[in-house]
Amino acid sequence: MNNQPNAKSVRQALERSKPVLVAPHKGDRRAAVPLLLRSLAGKVDVLFVRRAEVEGDPWSGHMALPGGHMDPTDVDLMETARRETFEEVGVKIKRDDFLGRLCDMHPVNRKLPPIIISPFVAWLDRDVQITGNHEVQYHVWIPLVELGNPSHASEVHYRTNGQNSVLPSILYQGDMTWGLTRRIVTNLREVLREEVDV
């Protein structure tokens, strides 16, 4: 693809997108994740982590974005995304690195805990060292253009509530991204579709 995004084009696309945000209600559980974009040598990559295998964790072993639950000490959800990213992968994101946010989302599977997840988009014009903690098995940088490549389209088959279900997924070099993470990535691609080749 010739038309790779840059920080300016991504910011402009996010500003025009008017994301659907969920107003907080008392008792709502909130979480935030960053779509961390890294621009090196004219190529844009997105950071993903494979979550550690933990008994009782509904997202155990899944490909995900760094992030997690809002802490009472976080001044806002952006701060949640910053703190969780540093805790999980050792990357310090400055508030100025954030370009905007995407639509708030929640799990569609009723067996998952009810929670509202707020995705933010951050941009790094620098390489960073990843130092995962106990919550992360490993990390991968996936080229943004590959996330929309039809050759990586796949499906996840699973059984829930006694019924077989099939969900679309992205299969890239052996890693399967599906569910909420895929929905967030798809939202980003939709926002950027008119701006860049993703």
MOCOR-V973097 format. One record per residue. N is the residue number from 1. RES is the residue in one letter. PSI is psi in whole degrees, -180 to 180 (999 if undefined). OMEGA is omega in radians with two decimals (* if undefined). BURIAL is 1 if it has 16 or more other ideal C-beta (glycine too) atoms within 10 Angstrom, else 0. Layout:
{{N RES PSI OMEGA BURIAL} {N RES PSI OMEGA BURIAL}}
//
This chain:
{{1 M 138 -3.09 0} {2 N -30 -3.01 0} {3 N 78 3.12 0} {4 Q 145 -3.14 1} {5 P 159 2.96 1} {6 N 173 -3.06 1} {7 A -40 -3.11 1} {8 K -46 -3.11 0} {9 S -36 3.11 1} {10 V -44 3.12 1} {11 R -45 -3.12 1} {12 Q -41 3.13 0} {13 A -41 3.13 1} {14 L -39 3.14 1} {15 E -34 -3.13 0} {16 R -17 -2.96 0} {17 S -22 -3.12 1} {18 K 70 -3.09 0} {19 P 148 3.09 0} {20 V 116 -3.12 0} {21 L 142 -3.12 0} {22 V 122 3.11 0} {23 A 134 -3.11 0} {24 P 140 3.03 0} {25 H 155 3.14 0} {26 K 130 3.11 0} {27 G -11 3.10 0} {28 D 136 3.01 0} {29 R 132 -3.10 0} {30 R 149 3.07 1} {31 A 162 3.12 1} {32 A 145 3.09 1} {33 V 147 3.01 1} {34 P 137 2.83 1} {35 L 102 -3.05 1} {36 L 109 -3.14 1} {37 L 131 3.13 1} {38 R 124 3.13 1} {39 S 112 3.11 1} {40 L 131 3.07 0} {41 A 40 3.08 0} {42 G 9 -3.14 0} {43 K 139 -3.11 0} {44 V 126 3.13 1} {45 D 157 3.09 1} {46 V 135 -3.13 1} {47 L 128 3.02 1} {48 F 154 3.05 1} {49 V 150 2.96 1} {50 R 120 -3.07 1} {51 R 147 3.14 1} {52 A 153 3.08 1} {53 E 112 -3.10 0} {54 V 124 -3.13 0} {55 E 132 3.12 0} {56 G -11 3.12 0} {57 D 117 -3.08 0} {58 P -19 3.12 0} {59 W 15 -3.12 1} {60 S 128 3.08 0} {61 G 2 -3.11 0} {62 H 154 2.91 1} {63 M 136 -3.02 1} {64 A 176 2.96 1} {65 L 148 3.05 1} {66 P 154 -3.14 1} {67 G -180 -3.12 1} {68 G -164 -3.03 1} {69 H 147 3.05 0} {70 M 136 3.11 1} {71 D 146 3.13 0} {72 P -22 -3.13 0} {73 T -10 3.13 0} {74 D 130 -3.12 1} {75 V -27 3.09 0} {76 D 179 -3.09 0} {77 L -29 3.06 1} {78 M -39 3.10 1} {79 E -35 3.06 0} {80 T -47 3.14 1} {81 A -41 3.14 1} {82 R -49 -3.08 1} {83 R -48 -3.10 1} {84 E -37 3.12 1} {85 T -41 3.10 1} {86 F -42 -3.13 0} {87 E -40 -3.03 0} {88 E -38 -3.05 1} {89 V 3 3.05 1} {90 G 16 -3.12 0} {91 V 126 3.08 1} {92 K 112 3.08 0} {93 I 126 3.06 1} {94 K 153 3.11 0} {95 R -32 3.12 0} {96 D -17 3.11 0} {97 D -17 -3.10 1} {98 F 133 -3.11 1} {99 L -20 -3.11 1} {100 G -167 -3.12 1} {101 R 165 3.13 1} {102 L -178 3.14 1} {103 C 139 2.99 1} {104 D 147 -3.11 1} {105 M 162 3.05 1} {106 H 156 3.13 0} {107 P 142 3.08 1} {108 V -17 3.09 0} {109 N 119 -3.07 0} {110 R -13 3.10 0} {111 K -16 3.12 0} {112 L 154 3.13 0} {113 P 139 3.09 0} {114 P 123 -3.10 0} {115 I 149 3.08 0} {116 I 125 -3.09 1} {117 I 128 -3.12 1} {118 S 112 3.12 1} {119 P 134 3.07 1} {120 F 153 3.12 1} {121 V 124 3.12 1} {122 A 152 -3.05 1} {123 W 130 3.08 1} {124 L 124 3.01 1} {125 D 32 -3.09 0} {126 R 154 3.05 0} {127 D 152 3.13 0} {128 V 151 3.08 0} {129 Q 130 3.14 0} {130 I 127 3.08 1} {131 T 92 -3.07 0} {132 G 154 3.08 1} {133 N -165 -3.07 0} {134 H -16 -3.12 0} {135 E -9 -2.99 1} {136 V 127 3.05 1} {137 Q -48 3.12 0} {138 Y 173 3.12 0} {139 H 158 3.03 1} {140 V 146 2.96 1} {141 W 121 -3.14 1} {142 I 129 3.11 1} {143 P 134 -3.11 0} {144 L -41 -3.10 1} {145 V -28 -3.11 1} {146 E -22 -3.12 1} {147 L -19 3.09 1} {148 G 6 -3.12 1} {149 N 120 -3.10 0} {150 P -25 -3.13 0} {151 S -15 3.12 0} {152 H 2 3.12 1} {153 A 134 -3.10 0} {154 S -170 3.13 0} {155 E 150 3.01 0} {156 V 127 3.09 0} {157 H 128 3.11 0} {158 Y 167 -3.10 0} {159 R 128 3.11 0} {160 T 140 -3.13 0} {161 N 36 3.10 0} {162 G 8 -3.13 0} {163 Q 146 3.05 0} {164 N 137 3.13 0} {165 S 153 3.11 0} {166 V 130 3.10 0} {167 L 146 3.08 0} {168 P 151 3.14 0} {169 S 171 3.04 1} {170 I 121 3.13 1} {171 L 111 -3.11 0} {172 Y 116 3.11 1} {173 Q 45 3.05 0} {174 G -10 3.14 0} {175 D 129 -3.10 0} {176 M 120 3.10 1} {177 T 123 -3.07 1} {178 W -177 3.09 1} {179 G -140 -3.09 1} {180 L -42 -3.10 1} {181 T -43 3.10 1} {182 R -40 3.13 1} {183 R -40 3.13 1} {184 I -45 3.11 1} {185 V -42 3.13 1} {186 T -39 3.08 0} {187 N -44 3.11 1} {188 L -45 -3.13 1} {189 R -38 3.11 0} {190 E -41 3.13 0} {191 V -38 -3.05 1} {192 L -6 -2.99 1} {193 R -40 -3.10 0} {194 E -13 -3.06 0} {195 E -40 -2.98 1} {196 V 167 3.12 1} {197 D 89 3.07 0} {198 V 999 * 1}}
//
